[in-house]
Amino acid sequence: MGRDNISLGKKGENIAEAFLIKNRYKILERNLRTPFGEIDIIALDKDTLVFVEVKTRTSESFGPPHQSITYFKQQSIIRNAHYYLKRKKLYDMNIRLDIISINLNDKDRVTKLNHIKSAIWDN
Amino acid sequence: MFAKVFSSCVSGIDSHRVDVEVDIQGGIPTFHIVGLPDAAIRESRDRIRSAIKNTDFDFPDNRITVNLAPADTRKEGVGFDLPIAIGILAALGYVNKDRINDSVICGQLSLSGYLKPIRGALSIAMGAKDTKSVILPKQNGREAATSGNKNIYTFTTLKEVVLFLNNSLEKPPIEVNIHHLFNANSSYRTDLTDVKGQEYVKRGLAIAVSGMHNILLIGPPGSGKSMLAKRIPTICSEMTIQESLETTRIHSVAGLLSRKKSLIGTRPFRSPHHTISYAALVGGGSWPMPGEISLAHNGVLFLDELPEFKRNVLEVLRQPLEDGEITIARAEKTLTFPSRFMLIAAMNPCPCGYFTDPKKTCNCTPHQIQRYLGKISGPLLDRIDLHLEVPRLRVDELSRRKPGPPSAVIRETVNKARAVQKERYKNEDVLFNAHLESRQLDRYCVLDNAAQELLKQAILEVGLSARAYDKLLKIARTIADMEGKGLIEQPHISEAINYRALDKKLWM
């Protein structure tokens, strides 16, 4: 593959951020660290607070990017979100946990961008 | 955001009000149902979400909590799909809350938003008589309307329900003409004339039915015991609408009604296999459901191959045979199901089955036969009044015989006898001769002199026990009633003696 996986991820997050801005989202945080991990993007969609997890891939041979989010990863995202809400004391807002999944080709062009709203529920 | 929807669930055969409370708050999206829901209700979240989305509403990305009140009783069934969905939509403001305040809503949802039928709709309709609208799936409409409730509204999709509650859809309540429905469902497909010959047995059946005496049929394989037993409901007196509603209710709770058959107008005939479990015969399970004995309420319970039934399973028949109901106790609560039926038992005369057969030879030793007959417990035999031998007819005999009278004719005699009993027992707590207690026998079973003489002889010669004596009197009483006679006469006694085959110990 020859490409550094970390910078691939960064590329994807930048693309996702640009996409959200284009859709009138207000970006609040990028790569926010919590004691449990990291939240890729925190944005505001009108009155809804959205936590976005971005997944980038260059090929579909391991399935679409969003499928790589396991149950444990989902729980981790939920935990991260809870932490942020508690810290900022935001208890009564409309909250959403989204996933943006991005396919890049070898020329760093976006071949597919999938914004899955409310992909993660706390059940 | 909050909304409350009134719904209903069935416990035993009665319905109980359940309040479906829906609360929607901000926070990380969740969807929880609390209030001791069973597994099916817990699964319903996915059904409800899909149904709402496929009805072109957005499913809220919020913290959704649904409470099924009262919260300390277990809830079961899929009938809560619809009220929960309506509750969510009402909390969001898509459904008029005033309209749901005077409605009772029950229904199952499919993923596409279509309504599917539920069990126990009749009981639910009966329990919601004073509600302005009872909202149910379409397939449960006629069944629910037989309750007499005039406010049943049925729908096929979630969308229709929403439009109706918002007064955007006009719908008349379901009406049924219960007499039409009853008449349409009250004819039997079989008749006693289907059985060739066996006039002696048929006479015995007529007597049994007239006085509600339980019967034991004894005969070799192929003698027609099952065939005869199946036709007993056809000679019973016609079901009243009251009985029909009772039976329909029980079958509705058990999930045995279909859209075509929304009212049961013929007496049920239940014939469980002898490997049946305790819970299936008596009722029960983790969420108590009616058993075969309750499904046979107002009808016939046929136990073929009686000695093959497990003893502990037969023991439970005592309460229903005596009280007409069965009580099922659970840690949480005690439920009572109605269970008044006529018991027909059948067995072979010996283990190989051919002891009394004219042609085939029996290979059983006397010891084997004793053991086989001893399998039936005393207490159960005690509750069986008539013993009828059913011989296997030869082929040439079968083809020679003329067909006997149709069930309708025999039923007339039965009805006559029942009318006499109804009049006689109107101030007593018994309904039929079979239920007479010992102390009542003196009063109601008065014999003329010839009859008394014959009875004395019988006791001496045949060696009747006191128990058998009581039964003999009851049978004779019924025979006399069938002829419209007040006093019991000698022919009645002599015929009654015939029907106590095991007393005479014919083959021992």
Interface residues (C-beta under 8 A of the other chain):
Chain A: T48 I78 A81 H82 L85 Y91 D92 M93 N94 I95 R96 L97 K117 S118 I120 W121 D122 N123
Chain B: Q25 G26 G27 I28 P29 T30 F31 H32 R45 D61 N62
